[in-house]
Amino acid sequence: MMNRKLWDVAIIGAGPAGSTAAWHLADKGIDVLVLDKHTFPRTKPCGGALSNKVRRFLPFSLDSLEGDDIYGAEFSYKGRDAFKIMMDARIAKLVHRGRFDHLLLELSTSRGACFVPEEKVVDIRRRDDRLILTTSKGSIFAARVLIGADGPRGVSARYLNPGHTVPMGVALEEETRLDALAGRSWVSLDFGRFPWGYGWIFPKRGNASVGCGAIPKRKKISLKNEFERMKQDFNLVSGKGKGWLLPYFGDFAYKRADRQVLLVGDAARFVDPFLGEGIYYALASGTFAAESVVKTLDKGVDMSSLYQSLIQSEIIEELTHAVRMAEFVYPRIKLGFYALKRSERLGRLYVDVMSGKLPYKRFNEELFRAIKDTGVRKLKKLIFA
Ligand SMILES: Cc1cc2nc3c(=O)[nH]c(=O)nc-3n(C[C@H](O)[C@H](O)[C@H](O)COP(=O)(O)OP(=O)(O)OC[C@H]3O[C@@H](n4cnc5c(N)ncnc54)[C@H](O)[C@@H]3O)c2cc1C
């Protein structure tokens, strides 16, 4: 079916990145269409951890969201040597992703965005300065601008990066009923067994999100077996963990914009390669994409350069420091773990990074200064003595 309307903006994907962009655009009176292959609310496997920095881009207060307030973290190395760091103020809120995403989408439609569910976009083409989207049902939509918010390896990411074999991490996650965790105000993070990643146990109102993320290509292991071992170490009943792709920001060429197409969220690979945080970057990039469209549509100004400059200063610089941290710490994860355990100051600074209070740049400066002052060999002696 040919839908003849020419939309100002079409967005593929109604996750946090797409819905945030839609909300801002609709709010400014721009004619915006959102397509998703699912009906909403939909299930989304996720720890659901919102760090405090999301407040800058959330259209409602973090306090108003249903979820668990988190004040600290318990760290362990292969299930052992656990230590806990608790802060006076909340460091994160754990939300149910299905409900959170639905709330954002409802806000965008309440401002006038048009949402069409169950339309999986399978093809994007440019024709006479229009972008023509075809779905698996044969529906056709036309727009002047496209925002690709359809996650990693989605049709829009492939449109801007044809033939690019983008490296991916892998996550296993399951939601388990865990009454023992109800009311717990910290998360558990287990390091040392998942290459370039960690295992997590996040309390969620009597349930728990239990999972692990890793970049298995860096070291060959059976992620499933290691995940089972982790669950045994934490006395968790084995559930049915499902596997998911985990994109991450890396030091590789990747196109995020052209004159009519902008990629946001996971489609733009805006996921912290150290912590795996992606929701904040989805909200931020959705906001910047909308701002770029609002400021350039019908004004003869280049949308792509405005978007590139916004994401460069607000997202890419921070994620580049996260890459530096991941590249330094993950190959020496045992040293990193025991350094956090031994140095209360470093441990608290790290929790400040998790909460979004401290940027990676400042944490890295502290870390590298400590190493320079002490020397790696001496540091190892101090830590492992
Ligand atoms: C197991 C796991 C745990 C995580 N835990 C956390 C966490 O605790 N905190 C955190 O900050 N981040 C976490 N993340 C990362 C976070 O989930 C993502 O970064 C975030 O969802 C990105 O939002 P998005 O809007 O870009 O994409 P998504 O939320 O994935 O939304 C993409 C949407 O596009 C739709 N879509 C896809 N293809 C098409 C198509 N062809 N046509 C139409 N629609 C399409 C999908 O149905 C989906 O609704 C986790 C990720 C995983 C896998």
The ligand as a MOL file (V3000), in Angstrom:
LIG
                    3D

  0  0  0     0  0            999 V3000
M  V30 BEGIN CTAB
M  V30 COUNTS 53 58 0 0 0
M  V30 BEGIN ATOM
M  V30 1 C 20.8780 -7.1880 28.2380 0
M  V30 2 C 21.0390 -5.6990 28.1560 0
M  V30 3 C 21.0610 -4.9400 29.3160 0
M  V30 4 C 21.2160 -3.5400 29.2520 0
M  V30 5 N 21.2000 -2.8210 30.4160 0
M  V30 6 C 21.3000 -1.4660 30.3630 0
M  V30 7 C 21.1970 -0.6790 31.5500 0
M  V30 8 O 20.9940 -1.2090 32.6560 0
M  V30 9 N 21.3110 0.6730 31.4500 0
M  V30 10 C 21.5170 1.2900 30.2440 0
M  V30 11 O 21.6380 2.5300 30.2080 0
M  V30 12 N 21.5940 0.5740 29.0910 0
M  V30 13 C 21.4740 -0.7820 29.1230 0
M  V30 14 N 21.4990 -1.5060 27.9510 0
M  V30 15 C 21.6030 -0.7850 26.6710 0
M  V30 16 C 20.2210 -0.1800 26.3000 0
M  V30 17 O 19.2320 -1.1850 26.3590 0
M  V30 18 C 20.2610 0.4130 24.8870 0
M  V30 19 O 21.3950 1.2370 24.7540 0
M  V30 20 C 18.9840 1.2420 24.6120 0
M  V30 21 O 17.8580 0.4150 24.5760 0
M  V30 22 C 19.1120 1.9770 23.2690 0
M  V30 23 O 17.8850 2.5880 22.9440 0
M  V30 24 P 17.4560 2.7570 21.4000 0
M  V30 25 O 16.2090 3.5680 21.4180 0
M  V30 26 O 18.6010 3.1980 20.5940 0
M  V30 27 O 17.1500 1.2690 20.9000 0
M  V30 28 P 16.0460 0.2170 21.3700 0
M  V30 29 O 15.5780 0.4920 22.7330 0
M  V30 30 O 16.6260 -1.1190 21.0690 0
M  V30 31 O 14.8280 0.4690 20.3880 0
M  V30 32 C 14.9090 0.1620 19.0070 0
M  V30 33 C 13.5010 -0.0230 18.4840 0
M  V30 34 O 13.5710 -0.1940 17.0810 0
M  V30 35 C 12.6170 -1.1710 16.6770 0
M  V30 36 N 13.0780 -1.7040 15.3850 0
M  V30 37 C 14.2120 -2.3900 15.1470 0
M  V30 38 N 14.3240 -2.6710 13.8310 0
M  V30 39 C 13.2090 -2.1460 13.2330 0
M  V30 40 C 12.7420 -2.1150 11.8790 0
M  V30 41 N 13.4340 -2.6690 10.8710 0
M  V30 42 N 11.5570 -1.4950 11.6240 0
M  V30 43 C 10.8490 -0.9260 12.6350 0
M  V30 44 N 11.2410 -0.9440 13.9320 0
M  V30 45 C 12.4180 -1.5370 14.2210 0
M  V30 46 C 12.6300 -2.1670 17.8190 0
M  V30 47 O 11.4250 -2.9040 17.8710 0
M  V30 48 C 12.8050 -1.2620 19.0400 0
M  V30 49 O 11.5740 -0.9090 19.6350 0
M  V30 50 C 21.3690 -2.9030 27.9850 0
M  V30 51 C 21.3550 -3.6700 26.8100 0
M  V30 52 C 21.1860 -5.0520 26.8890 0
M  V30 53 C 21.1600 -5.8660 25.6030 0
M  V30 END ATOM
M  V30 BEGIN BOND
M  V30 1 1 1 2
M  V30 2 1 2 3
M  V30 3 2 2 52
M  V30 4 2 3 4
M  V30 5 1 4 5
M  V30 6 1 4 50
M  V30 7 2 5 6
M  V30 8 1 6 7
M  V30 9 1 6 13
M  V30 10 2 7 8
M  V30 11 1 7 9
M  V30 12 1 9 10
M  V30 13 2 10 11
M  V30 14 1 10 12
M  V30 15 2 12 13
M  V30 16 1 13 14
M  V30 17 1 14 15
M  V30 18 1 14 50
M  V30 19 1 15 16
M  V30 20 1 16 17
M  V30 21 1 16 18
M  V30 22 1 18 19
M  V30 23 1 18 20
M  V30 24 1 20 21
M  V30 25 1 20 22
M  V30 26 1 22 23
M  V30 27 1 23 24
M  V30 28 2 24 25
M  V30 29 1 24 26
M  V30 30 1 24 27
M  V30 31 1 27 28
M  V30 32 2 28 29
M  V30 33 1 28 30
M  V30 34 1 28 31
M  V30 35 1 31 32
M  V30 36 1 32 33
M  V30 37 1 33 34
M  V30 38 1 33 48
M  V30 39 1 34 35
M  V30 40 1 35 36
M  V30 41 1 35 46
M  V30 42 1 36 37
M  V30 43 1 36 45
M  V30 44 2 37 38
M  V30 45 1 38 39
M  V30 46 1 39 40
M  V30 47 2 39 45
M  V30 48 1 40 41
M  V30 49 2 40 42
M  V30 50 1 42 43
M  V30 51 2 43 44
M  V30 52 1 44 45
M  V30 53 1 46 47
M  V30 54 1 46 48
M  V30 55 1 48 49
M  V30 56 2 50 51
M  V30 57 1 51 52
M  V30 58 1 52 53
M  V30 END BOND
M  V30 END CTAB
M  END
